Structure formats: C-alpha cells, structure tokens
Amino acid sequence: MYRSCWKPSLMFAALLVASLFAQPASAQSYLKNSEVGLNVFGQFTSSSNGNGIEVKPLDSIGGQATFRHVYSPLLGYEAGYGYTRFSDRYSSYPFAIQHNVHEFEGSYLLSSPSLLGVRPFGLAGVSALLYAPTLNGGQNASAQARAAITFGVGGDFPILTSHFGLRVQYRGLYHQTPDYGDPRFKTGTWRLSSEPAVGAYLHF
C-alpha cells in the first residue's frame, strides 16, 4: 500500500514542473526553442550507515525521457521521467529489497553557446523518487517516495544538423535512504545516486 508521505513530494514536483512550463510564449516560438531527448543511464548509489543498519545498493541500468525549453539565450528548464530497477541490501534483514524506482524531475537549465562543436549545459532542480517494491522481490515492503536534490552537467554533440545530436551527461540525486515506513530499515541517512548517461536529442 502506498504511504501517504509520497503525496506531498509528488505534488511539490508537479507544482515545480507546472511553474517552469508557465512561460509566456506562442506555441510556434515555444517549440522553436524546445527539445525532446532519450537517455540510457547507469545507476550507482552510495552505501549508507545509520542506527546500526548498513544499506548497500546494487548497480543498475535505467532510462530517462526529457523535455527541454530555452526561454532566454542561456536559461531554460527540463522536465523528465526516469525509470530503473535495483535492490537494496539492509544488514538488518536477510533478503535484499528489490524495487522499481520512478523519477519525476523538474530542473532549471543553464546552456552556453557551442564551444568547439559541443554545447555545454548544467542542471539544478528537484525530483520526486517513488520506490515501488516489486511483487516477488520486494519483501512485502510498502511503496515510499523521497524528494531529491538534482544537479548535473553535460554536453550536446550535434550530428550533421543542429536539429539532432548525441547527449552525454552526469546527474546526481541527493536523497534520503528509503525505509518503507518500517523501523527495521530506518537509517535516517541521505545518499547520493550518480547517473552517468548517454542518449540522443531532437531540437525543434
């Protein structure tokens, strides 16, 4: 059963994304400075230790879909959805907890002009991470959401045209370790999820 604590986190992320989209522009000019992208990322989350409980996450691969809009020469925003599946091993429990992780992201985007054929960018914002334990490997744990501080850097590499290219980036998500509302898993700690990624984008 989903815990009530995830609702404020998702509402906060939704409000942030909605506020970012609320930019005065016509539909034509809006799309002119917009991009859609698809990324494949590696998920590497740091171990944590608190209340006598050590948590060791397993590495995984995931995917992310993004929408970007630039509303000034340097500033814009990104809204995205990401998904991965991995397991956390808690020293207080004999079995690993496997979960699907859904990310709902809203970030401000700082983009610079192209340098030597590469367009650098930086990201800063927040995400809502929804940990949904799987049916067979979730050990009957409850779903739980965690708010995350999101940051990242990367570069776009146009291929033959300015409307299509490759994207290489690193994103970090700093968030509380999930405890699923169960004292057996409560560490009271924060951890960093590192997500190096490669993908492609389409520029309108």
N, C-alpha and C positions, 0 to 999 in steps of 0.2 A: 504494500500500500504506500502511495506517495505521501511523504511527510509534508505538513503544512509549511515548513520553513522554506521550501523551494519556491513557493509562490511569490514572496516579495522579491527574491533575486531575479526571477524571470520577468516580473513586472518592471523592475528597475531597468533591466537590459532592454525591454521593449520600449520603454519611455525614452531611453537614450537614443536608440535607433530611430524612433519616430522624430525626435528633435533634430537629429542630424539630417534627416530627409527633408525637414521643413525649411528648404531654401527657396527663395523667390526666383523662379526661372520658368520659362516656357518649356513645353515638352521637347521641342526641337533642340533648343540650346542645352537642355538638361542632358539629353542623350549624346549630344556632340562631345561632351567632356566626361563621358561615363565609360566604364569598363566592366566586363564580367571575366571571372577567372576561375580556373580549377587547379587545385594543388594536391599533390601527394606528399605527406609529411611523415617523418619518423617521430615517435613519441618516446621521450626519455625523461622520466620523472624521478626526482631525487628521493632518497630514503629519508625517513623522519623517525624521531625517537622522543617519546614523551609519556609521562605517567607510567614508566616502566614497560612501555609497549613499543616495539620497533616495527616499522612498516617498510617493506621492500617491494616497490612496484616492479612489474615486468615491462620490458620494452615492447613496442608495437608499431604498426603502420596504420595511418588513417588518411582521410581525405577531407578537403575543405572546398566549398564553393563561396565565392565572394562577389560583391558588387561594390564598385568604387565610383565616386563622383568628385571631380575637382571643380570648386566654385570660385577659385582665385588662382593667380599664377603659381602659387606654392601650396595652398591649403585645400584640403578636401576631407572626405570621410570614407570609411569602409564599413560595410555590414556583411556579416558572413555566418555560415553554418558549417560546423565541422563534426566529424564522427570518427571515433576509434573504439577499439575493444581491447582491454587488457585486464590483468589480475593484480591485486594487492595481496601480499603475504603479511599477515599480522602474527607477531610472536605469541600473542595471547590466544591464538586459535589454530587448530591443527590443519585446517584446509584454507587454501587461497580463495579469495572472493573475486570472481570474475564479473565484470560489469561493462555494459555499453556506456560510452561517455558521449553525450551530445553537447556541443558548444554553440551558444548564441552570442555573437560578438558585435560590438559597436565601437569603432575606433576613429580617432582623428588621424588624418593622413598628411604628412609633410613630404612634398615631392619637389625635387630640384630639376632644372634643365639637364638635358643629356650631357654626359661627360665621356668622351671617347667612345661613343656609341652605347653607353649604358645610362639609364635613368635611375638614379638612386632614390630611395624613399625611406621614411621612418613612420612607425605606427605607435600610438598610445591610446589606450581606452580601457574598457571593462568588458568582461564576458560573464555569462551565466553557464556554469558547468552542471549538467544533470547526470549524476551517476545512477544508472539503472541496472542493478544486478541481474544477471541472466537467469533463465529459468532453471537450468541444470547445474550451473557452476556458481550461482550467486548465494548459496547457503541460506536462502530464505531471508536475506537482508532486505531492509526497506530502501527504496529509492531516496536519493537526497541530492539537493542542489547546493552548489558552492559558488559564491561570487569570486571572480578572479580579476586581478590587475593584469592587463595585457600590454605588451610592448614588443616592438620588432623593428628590424632593419632589413633591407634587401635591395635588389636591383632588377629592372626590366631590360630585356635584350630584344629590341625589335628585329624581326626577320623579314628582309626584303621590303617591307612596308611598315609604316607607322601604326597600322591598324591591327597587327598581330605580332606576338613575340613570346619569348620564354621568360619566366619569372623565377628567380632564386631568392629565398628569404629565410630569415630566422625569426621565430616568435617565441616569447617566453610568457608563461602564465603563472602568476604567483597566487596561490590559493590555499585554503585550509584543507588539511588531510580529512577525507571523509570518515565518519564514524557510524553512519546509518542510524543514528539515534540509539545506539547500543553501547552501554558502558564498557563492554569487552573490547571495543575498538576505538575508544576515545583517547586520543593523544594530546589534544589541544595544541597541535603544531601546525605550521604552514610549510608548504613545499613548493618547489619550482618545477614546472613541466616545460622542457625545452623541445621545440618543434622545428627542426630544420626542414625546409620544404623546397620542392621544385614543381613547376607547373607551367601553364600557358594562359595567356590573356587575350581578349578581343577588345580593341579600342574603337569606340564609335566616333 
